[in-house]
Amino acid sequence: MASKPIYRVVFYNQGEIWELYAREVFQSDLWGFIEVEAFVFEDASKLVVDPSTEKLRRTFDGVSRSYLPMNAIMRIDEVDREGTPKATKAEGKVAEFPRPTTWPPRDNG
């Protein structure tokens, strides 16, 4: 039996680009959001600790599900195995995806 897929989710958050790994990613019932569940982090007992990885581990400690705005999502990839989660300062321009100015669309009839 094949193991559950792992997804790399890259998104923009408060001036940083965050890269996380999770086992569940799907469209939310909340319009405009993606749900991310079952976060995957490397073994915390490693001798070398990356500060950005630890920041993400602390941020998502105890979080069972996170709702990310679609316009913050930069990329979602299905990968063979988890990598190192990281938070890096956003360099250059990071533009959000265009969205409608009103929702739900109004009936002009």
VOFIVO-69672 format. One line per field, with one value per residue: x, y, z of N, C-alpha, C in turn; residue in one letter. Coordinates in nm, 2 decimals, always signed. Layout:
! VOFIVO-69672
n_X c(X,...)
n_Y c(Y,...)
n_Z c(Z,...)
ca_X c(X,...)
ca_Y c(Y,...)
ca_Z c(Z,...)
c_X c(X,...)
c_Y c(Y,...)
c_Z c(Z,...)
r c(A,...)
END
This chain:
! VOFIVO-69672
n_X c(+0.08,+0.06,+0.22,+0.07,+0.05,+0.28,+0.27,+0.42,+0.38,+0.40,+0.39,+0.30,+0.36,+0.33,+0.56,+0.74,+0.84,+0.70,+0.76,+0.61,+0.54,+0.29,+0.04,-0.22,-0.40,-0.65,-0.94,-1.11,-1.42,-1.47,-1.49,-1.24,-1.02,-0.75,-0.73,-0.49,-0.36,-0.22,+0.06,+0.41,+0.71,+1.06,+1.26,+1.29,+1.51,+1.75,+2.10,+2.19,+2.02,+1.80,+1.72,+1.49,+1.34,+1.27,+1.12,+0.89,+0.81,+0.74,+0.54,+0.34,+0.29,+0.07,-0.13,-0.40,-0.52,-0.49,-0.60,-0.53,-0.52,-0.62,-0.50,-0.25,-0.11,+0.16,+0.26,+0.18,+0.30,+0.31,+0.52,+0.79,+0.90,+0.93,+1.08,+1.30,+1.13,+1.09,+1.14,+1.18,+1.30,+1.10,+1.21,+1.23,+0.95,+0.64,+0.35,+0.00,-0.26,-0.50,-0.83,-1.19,-1.38,-1.61,-1.80,-2.06,-2.10,-2.31,-2.64,-2.73,-2.98)
n_Y c(-0.12,+0.22,+0.50,+0.78,+1.08,+1.36,+1.71,+2.00,+2.32,+2.65,+2.97,+3.32,+3.52,+3.79,+3.94,+3.74,+3.44,+3.14,+2.79,+2.49,+2.15,+1.90,+1.65,+1.66,+1.86,+2.08,+2.23,+2.47,+2.49,+2.74,+3.02,+3.11,+3.01,+2.78,+2.46,+2.33,+2.04,+1.81,+1.86,+1.81,+1.77,+1.75,+1.53,+1.64,+1.60,+1.65,+1.74,+1.98,+2.28,+2.46,+2.80,+2.91,+2.69,+2.60,+2.82,+2.79,+2.54,+2.60,+2.79,+2.64,+2.45,+2.24,+2.31,+2.19,+2.23,+2.45,+2.75,+2.89,+3.19,+3.19,+3.38,+3.41,+3.19,+3.05,+2.83,+2.48,+2.16,+1.81,+1.59,+1.35,+1.30,+1.46,+1.78,+2.03,+2.25,+2.60,+2.96,+3.24,+3.57,+3.78,+3.87,+4.13,+4.18,+4.06,+3.97,+3.96,+3.73,+3.84,+3.93,+3.92,+4.22,+4.22,+3.98,+3.75,+3.73,+3.99,+3.99,+4.16,+4.19)
n_Z c(+0.00,-0.08,+0.07,+0.24,+0.05,+0.06,+0.09,-0.03,+0.08,-0.01,+0.09,+0.13,+0.41,+0.62,+0.52,+0.48,+0.32,+0.36,+0.39,+0.42,+0.52,+0.47,+0.52,+0.44,+0.22,+0.11,-0.06,+0.12,+0.31,+0.38,+0.19,-0.03,+0.10,+0.17,+0.32,+0.55,+0.69,+0.93,+0.97,+0.88,+1.04,+1.07,+1.27,+1.60,+1.76,+1.65,+1.63,+1.51,+1.48,+1.29,+1.30,+1.16,+1.10,+1.36,+1.44,+1.28,+1.37,+1.64,+1.59,+1.47,+1.66,+1.82,+1.65,+1.47,+1.23,+0.96,+0.81,+0.51,+0.32,-0.01,-0.19,-0.07,-0.12,-0.29,-0.41,-0.44,-0.40,-0.47,-0.31,-0.28,-0.03,+0.30,+0.34,+0.47,+0.66,+0.62,+0.68,+0.50,+0.44,+0.23,-0.08,-0.32,-0.54,-0.43,-0.54,-0.48,-0.58,-0.82,-0.72,-0.70,-0.64,-0.50,-0.32,-0.26,-0.62,-0.76,-0.87,-1.14,-1.25)
ca_X c(+0.00,+0.14,+0.20,+0.00,+0.13,+0.32,+0.26,+0.50,+0.30,+0.48,+0.30,+0.35,+0.31,+0.39,+0.69,+0.82,+0.79,+0.70,+0.75,+0.57,+0.51,+0.17,-0.02,-0.36,-0.43,-0.77,-1.02,-1.19,-1.56,-1.46,-1.46,-1.11,-0.91,-0.71,-0.70,-0.37,-0.36,-0.12,+0.19,+0.52,+0.83,+1.17,+1.28,+1.34,+1.62,+1.88,+2.20,+2.19,+1.89,+1.78,+1.62,+1.37,+1.26,+1.22,+1.02,+0.77,+0.76,+0.68,+0.42,+0.24,+0.28,-0.07,-0.23,-0.44,-0.56,-0.46,-0.67,-0.45,-0.59,-0.58,-0.42,-0.12,-0.05,+0.25,+0.28,+0.16,+0.36,+0.31,+0.66,+0.82,+0.93,+0.93,+1.21,+1.31,+1.04,+1.17,+1.08,+1.28,+1.25,+1.06,+1.30,+1.17,+0.80,+0.55,+0.22,-0.11,-0.34,-0.61,-0.95,-1.31,-1.39,-1.73,-1.84,-2.08,-2.14,-2.44,-2.73,-2.76,-3.10)
ca_Y c(+0.00,+0.34,+0.58,+0.90,+1.18,+1.47,+1.83,+2.12,+2.44,+2.77,+3.09,+3.45,+3.56,+3.90,+3.98,+3.62,+3.32,+3.02,+2.66,+2.39,+2.02,+1.85,+1.53,+1.70,+2.00,+2.08,+2.35,+2.48,+2.53,+2.89,+3.07,+3.18,+2.96,+2.64,+2.40,+2.25,+1.96,+1.70,+1.91,+1.72,+1.83,+1.66,+1.49,+1.76,+1.57,+1.67,+1.83,+2.11,+2.33,+2.58,+2.89,+2.93,+2.57,+2.61,+2.93,+2.73,+2.44,+2.67,+2.86,+2.54,+2.35,+2.23,+2.35,+2.07,+2.27,+2.59,+2.80,+2.99,+3.26,+3.15,+3.48,+3.41,+3.06,+3.07,+2.70,+2.36,+2.05,+1.68,+1.55,+1.21,+1.30,+1.59,+1.85,+2.12,+2.37,+2.72,+3.09,+3.33,+3.71,+3.79,+3.96,+4.17,+4.19,+3.94,+4.02,+3.87,+3.70,+3.93,+3.87,+4.00,+4.32,+4.18,+3.83,+3.68,+3.82,+4.04,+3.97,+4.29,+4.18)
ca_Z c(+0.00,-0.09,+0.19,+0.21,-0.01,+0.14,+0.01,+0.01,+0.07,-0.01,+0.09,+0.18,+0.54,+0.69,+0.47,+0.47,+0.24,+0.45,+0.32,+0.51,+0.46,+0.53,+0.46,+0.39,+0.17,+0.03,-0.06,+0.25,+0.30,+0.39,+0.05,-0.05,+0.18,+0.16,+0.45,+0.56,+0.81,+0.95,+0.94,+0.89,+1.08,+1.09,+1.41,+1.68,+1.84,+1.57,+1.70,+1.44,+1.48,+1.20,+1.36,+1.08,+1.12,+1.49,+1.44,+1.22,+1.46,+1.75,+1.54,+1.44,+1.77,+1.87,+1.55,+1.40,+1.09,+0.94,+0.69,+0.44,+0.22,-0.15,-0.25,-0.01,-0.17,-0.40,-0.48,-0.37,-0.47,-0.41,-0.31,-0.24,+0.12,+0.35,+0.34,+0.58,+0.66,+0.64,+0.67,+0.45,+0.41,+0.09,-0.16,-0.45,-0.54,-0.41,-0.57,-0.45,-0.69,-0.83,-0.67,-0.72,-0.53,-0.41,-0.32,-0.39,-0.74,-0.75,-0.98,-1.19,-1.33)
c_X c(+0.09,+0.11,+0.13,+0.09,+0.17,+0.32,+0.35,+0.41,+0.39,+0.38,+0.36,+0.28,+0.39,+0.53,+0.79,+0.76,+0.81,+0.68,+0.73,+0.54,+0.39,+0.12,-0.15,-0.36,-0.55,-0.84,-1.11,-1.34,-1.57,-1.42,-1.33,-1.00,-0.88,-0.68,-0.58,-0.38,-0.25,+0.02,+0.30,+0.64,+0.94,+1.18,+1.35,+1.46,+1.75,+1.97,+2.20,+2.05,+1.89,+1.68,+1.49,+1.28,+1.20,+1.11,+0.89,+0.72,+0.69,+0.54,+0.31,+0.22,+0.14,-0.17,-0.27,-0.48,-0.54,-0.54,-0.58,-0.53,-0.53,-0.48,-0.28,-0.04,+0.03,+0.26,+0.24,+0.21,+0.34,+0.46,+0.67,+0.84,+0.94,+1.07,+1.22,+1.22,+1.13,+1.09,+1.19,+1.22,+1.22,+1.15,+1.23,+1.02,+0.74,+0.41,+0.11,-0.19,-0.46,-0.74,-1.07,-1.32,-1.51,-1.75,-1.96,-2.12,-2.28,-2.51,-2.77,-2.89,-3.22)
c_Y c(+0.13,+0.43,+0.71,+1.01,+1.29,+1.59,+1.93,+2.24,+2.56,+2.89,+3.21,+3.48,+3.67,+3.93,+3.86,+3.52,+3.20,+2.89,+2.56,+2.26,+1.96,+1.73,+1.56,+1.84,+1.99,+2.21,+2.35,+2.52,+2.68,+2.94,+3.15,+3.13,+2.81,+2.59,+2.31,+2.17,+1.86,+1.75,+1.81,+1.80,+1.72,+1.63,+1.61,+1.73,+1.58,+1.76,+1.97,+2.16,+2.46,+2.67,+2.91,+2.81,+2.57,+2.71,+2.87,+2.62,+2.49,+2.73,+2.76,+2.43,+2.35,+2.27,+2.22,+2.10,+2.42,+2.63,+2.91,+3.06,+3.22,+3.25,+3.48,+3.28,+3.09,+2.94,+2.59,+2.24,+1.92,+1.63,+1.41,+1.20,+1.44,+1.65,+1.93,+2.24,+2.50,+2.85,+3.18,+3.47,+3.72,+3.90,+4.00,+4.19,+4.06,+4.00,+3.92,+3.85,+3.79,+3.86,+3.97,+4.10,+4.29,+4.03,+3.82,+3.78,+3.87,+4.02,+4.11,+4.29,+4.25)
c_Z c(+0.00,+0.03,+0.15,+0.15,+0.09,+0.04,+0.07,-0.02,+0.09,-0.01,+0.16,+0.31,+0.61,+0.65,+0.46,+0.38,+0.33,+0.36,+0.43,+0.44,+0.54,+0.45,+0.40,+0.35,+0.08,+0.04,+0.06,+0.21,+0.31,+0.25,+0.06,+0.03,+0.14,+0.30,+0.45,+0.69,+0.81,+0.91,+0.97,+0.92,+1.10,+1.24,+1.49,+1.76,+1.77,+1.65,+1.64,+1.43,+1.39,+1.27,+1.29,+1.10,+1.26,+1.51,+1.39,+1.31,+1.58,+1.71,+1.52,+1.55,+1.82,+1.77,+1.47,+1.25,+1.08,+0.81,+0.63,+0.33,+0.08,-0.21,-0.19,-0.06,-0.29,-0.48,-0.38,-0.46,-0.40,-0.42,-0.25,-0.08,+0.17,+0.35,+0.47,+0.57,+0.68,+0.62,+0.62,+0.42,+0.26,+0.03,-0.29,-0.43,-0.52,-0.43,-0.54,-0.57,-0.70,-0.78,-0.69,-0.61,-0.45,-0.43,-0.23,-0.50,-0.73,-0.88,-1.02,-1.27,-1.27)
r c(M,A,S,K,P,I,Y,R,V,V,F,Y,N,Q,G,E,I,W,E,L,Y,A,R,E,V,F,Q,S,D,L,W,G,F,I,E,V,E,A,F,V,F,E,D,A,S,K,L,V,V,D,P,S,T,E,K,L,R,R,T,F,D,G,V,S,R,S,Y,L,P,M,N,A,I,M,R,I,D,E,V,D,R,E,G,T,P,K,A,T,K,A,E,G,K,V,A,E,F,P,R,P,T,T,W,P,P,R,D,N,G)
END
